[in-house]
Amino acid sequence: MAPLYAPSLRSRLAPLLLFLQIGFIVIYAFYTETESHVKVDRITFSNLYTEFQDVNVMVVLGFGFLCTFLVRYGFSGSGFNLLVAVIATQWGIILNGIESWYYRGKIRIDFKSLVVAEMCAASALIAMGAMLGKTNPIHLIIITLLEVSGFVLNQWLLQTLLKVQLLNCIMLLHIFGAFFGLMLTWILHRNGSKQQFEKEKFDSRSGLFSMLGTLFLWMFWPSFNSVLVDDHSLWKKVGAVCSTYLALAVSAVTAAAVSVLSSPKGKFNLIHMQSCILAGGVAVGVSMSAVHQPWEAMTIGFSAAVVSTIGFRYLKIHMQLAFQCHDTCAVLSTHGLPGLLGWLAQLFLQIRDSDDHTVAIRFAVYHISALLITIALSLSMGIITGLLLKWNFWRPPQDKKCFDDQAFWEFPHLAVRK
């Protein structure tokens, strides 16, 4: 007999999606413009479009396939990823263009605004990873809107109060998204439940699709880290690409070694590998402005892989038992810890390269303040979002219906014959 799933979300989900999309269309119709008067040659257009498409592939294909490792949640993992990404990108363009709208009356849309908005979407997808399988689409939409709003607010605060560069603000997306998701999953912990979901499983086929997402992310991560580097300093962009690739290469090798060493049977763990080999890209992205030598990037990649793999092996279980924090995709080990390591590496490298002790101390104070503001705002927004989602009006799925596509997708071949 077919299981009884939650009532249809038609009366809530469809109106919410249509209201949002119509609202976006109205805003874009009256308050946006494209830079049509700017002359761009064919080569420049090709370069800009290539960088945008690289980031787009990471957000849509990379994160989309990465979320398919659960056996019975592949449709939702990839489908909801696209839904979150496109809503977050449209919302991010609007929020990032508020300053332009205030001074010029229009929100400017170009390749750079699209890329920045997609990076905001990446932050929302990271936060979504902590809640993967335990929410319905309405929850994900609300999470997306509030997470992107908080991330853009954090970016504005850092640029206004501390004069932090745009690149450094954006690259904190790993830390912001990870801690937002952790706080959210902690707030939404279900009382009386041990959070041991019977359908939270993976097999070789789902692991293979998920590994495909990792490969997409691994290949295009150099573009992700270098896309916002100043175009007028070509050597900086080249350095960013090379540093990211070297950090990713070292983290892949190191993650393989640590995965085997930490395994009781001395074997590779695919789920550990597919996330931990990206740790080097995360860490070197956060510290990009301070990395100048290849060995620095490689050391950061090595350290990030060790921290990420050990955290993935042990930290996820302990957080669930000690703090009742069920982190589905282990975003703390994949993004949070490598992001913090990259922040620490940037602090160390900047102080080492500074000849003036006063300047070094001032940088350290501002750098620490930027991290504290980011973590405080991410945790605060996570608390607000979690309290809002605890309202039963949104119809959260029951424990036995989590991690199951049949709650949201049609499967005609599984229909019960009458």
C-alpha positions, -999 to 999 in steps of 0.1 A, spaced: 0 0 0 13 34 -9 24 56 20 3 86 30 22 118 24 17 154 35 -13 172 20 -7 191 -13 12 223 -11 -8 237 -40 -26 263 -19 7 277 -5 36 269 -28 21 279 -62 7 313 -50 40 321 -32 61 313 -64 37 333 -87 36 363 -63 74 364 -61 79 360 -98 53 386 -108 68 410 -81 103 405 -96 90 412 -131 74 444 -120 105 456 -102 127 447 -132 102 465 -155 104 498 -137 137 499 -118 164 482 -139 185 490 -169 213 474 -189 245 492 -198 236 495 -235 257 526 -240 290 509 -230 310 497 -259 323 462 -255 345 445 -281 340 409 -291 370 396 -272 360 414 -240 324 401 -243 337 365 -248 359 367 -217 331 382 -196 306 356 -208 330 328 -202 336 338 -166 299 342 -160 291 308 -175 318 292 -154 301 305 -122 267 295 -136 278 260 -142 291 257 -106 259 270 -91 235 250 -113 253 218 -122 279 216 -95 257 222 -65 228 205 -82 245 172 -88 263 174 -54 229 173 -36 219 140 -53 239 117 -30 207 107 -11 191 76 -26 155 88 -24 160 125 -27 177 129 -60 148 147 -78 145 172 -49 182 176 -44 187 188 -80 153 203 -87 151 224 -56 187 235 -61 177 251 -94 146 267 -78 167 282 -50 194 293 -73 172 313 -97 152 329 -70 183 339 -51 199 353 -82 169 375 -91 166 386 -55 204 392 -52 204 415 -82 177 437 -67 194 439 -32 228 445 -46 214 473 -68 197 493 -41 226 517 -38 225 522 -76 188 527 -75 191 553 -47 216 574 -66 206 568 -102 170 557 -100 178 525 -118 194 491 -109 222 484 -133 224 449 -147 255 436 -164 278 406 -162 293 417 -129 259 421 -112 249 387 -124 281 371 -111 278 388 -77 241 377 -75 250 341 -83 276 341 -56 249 353 -32 229 323 -45 259 300 -38 258 312 -2 221 303 0 228 269 -15 254 262 12 229 270 39 204 248 21 228 219 24 225 218 62 187 215 58 187 192 28 159 166 30 142 180 61 122 209 45 96 215 19 99 239 -10 81 267 9 107 265 36 135 267 10 121 298 -6 118 316 28 154 304 37 166 317 3 151 352 6 162 357 42 197 342 37 205 363 7 191 394 24 214 388 54 244 381 32 239 413 12 234 432 45 266 418 58 284 428 26 271 464 30 281 466 66 317 454 59 321 478 30 306 507 48 319 503 84 353 486 78 360 495 41 365 458 32 370 452 -5 341 436 -25 362 404 -32 369 398 5 332 405 14 319 381 -12 343 353 -4 330 352 32 299 335 16 313 301 28 314 312 64 281 330 63 262 302 46 276 275 68 269 292 101 234 303 89 226 268 80 239 253 112 219 277 134 189 270 113 191 233 116 197 236 154 166 258 158 145 235 137 155 204 157 124 184 164 116 178 201 114 142 210 132 131 178 167 116 178 169 129 142 179 94 129 161 95 96 155 60 82 156 73 45 189 93 49 209 68 29 231 67 -2 243 40 -26 268 36 -55 245 51 -81 236 83 -61 272 86 -50 283 86 -86 259 114 -96 270 134 -66 307 129 -75 299 144 -109 288 175 -91 321 176 -73 340 173 -105 321 203 -120 328 223 -89 365 213 -89 370 222 -125 354 256 -124 365 267 -89 394 287 -102 370 309 -122 348 312 -91 377 326 -71 392 348 -98 361 363 -114 359 394 -92 396 400 -92 404 434 -108 405 430 -146 431 458 -149 456 437 -130 459 407 -153 487 392 -132 465 392 -101 438 372 -120 463 348 -133 477 344 -98 443 337 -84 436 310 -110 470 293 -104 467 295 -66 432 281 -66 442 252 -89 472 243 -68 452 245 -36 425 222 -51 451 197 -64 468 195 -30 435 192 -12 424 163 -35 456 143 -28 455 151 10 418 143 13 424 109 -3 453 101 21 434 113 53 403 95 42 422 62 40 440 68 73 408 76 92 389 46 78 388 16 101 392 -7 70 417 16 53 395 23 24 383 55 6 350 70 16 333 86 -15 311 109 5 340 122 24 361 126 -7 336 144 -28 333 173 -4 368 174 12 387 177 -21 370 211 -25 383 224 9 414 239 -7 393 260 -31 372 273 -2 402 282 20 423 299 -7 393 318 -19 388 335 15 425 343 17 430 351 -20 441 388 -15 470 377 7 483 347 -12 513 356 -35 534 324 -37 524 290 -50 537 272 -18 514 294 3 483 283 -17 495 246 -15 500 248 22 465 263 27 450 235 5 469 208 25 457 222 59 421 227 47 419 191 34 431 177 67 407 198 88 378 192 64 383 154 62 387 149 99 358 171 106 337 152 81 346 119 97 340 128 133 325 162 138 291 156 121 282 127 144 294 146 176 274 177 166 243 156 162 247 139 195 260 168 216 242 198 201 213 181 184 224 197 152 218 175 122 239 188 93 229 168 63 257 178 39 282 186 66 285 222 55 306 230 86 333 206 75 330 215 38 327 252 40 327 265 75 360 251 88 380 257 56 366 292 54 378 299 89 411 284 81 414 307 50 405 337 71 432 328 96 457 323 68 449 357 54 454 373 88 488 356 92 500 364 57 490 401 59 507 406 92 538 388 80 541 409 49 535 442 67 566 463 76 547 487 98 535 472 132 508 499 135 494 490 102 495 453 110 477 458 143 451 479 126 445 453 99 442 426 125 416 445 144 396 452 112 400 416 100 388 402 133 359 426 134 348 416 99 347 379 110 328 387 141 302 408 123 298 380 97 293 352 122 271 373 144 248 384 115 247 348 101 237 333 134 211 361 140 195 356 106 195 319 112 177 323 145 151 347 129 146 323 99 143 293 122 117 308 145 97 318 114 98 283 100 88 267 132 52 279 124 32 248 115 14 268 88 43 259 65 35 222 70 70 208 77 74 171 66 72 144 93 103 125 103 93 94 83 86 115 52 119 134 52 145 125 25 118 112 1 110 126 -33 75 111 -32 64 138 -9 68 164 -36 72 147 -70 49 126 -92 58 90 -97 30 76 -120 46 41 -121 42 39 -83 5 47 -84 -18 23 -66 -42 4 -88 -78 4 -77 
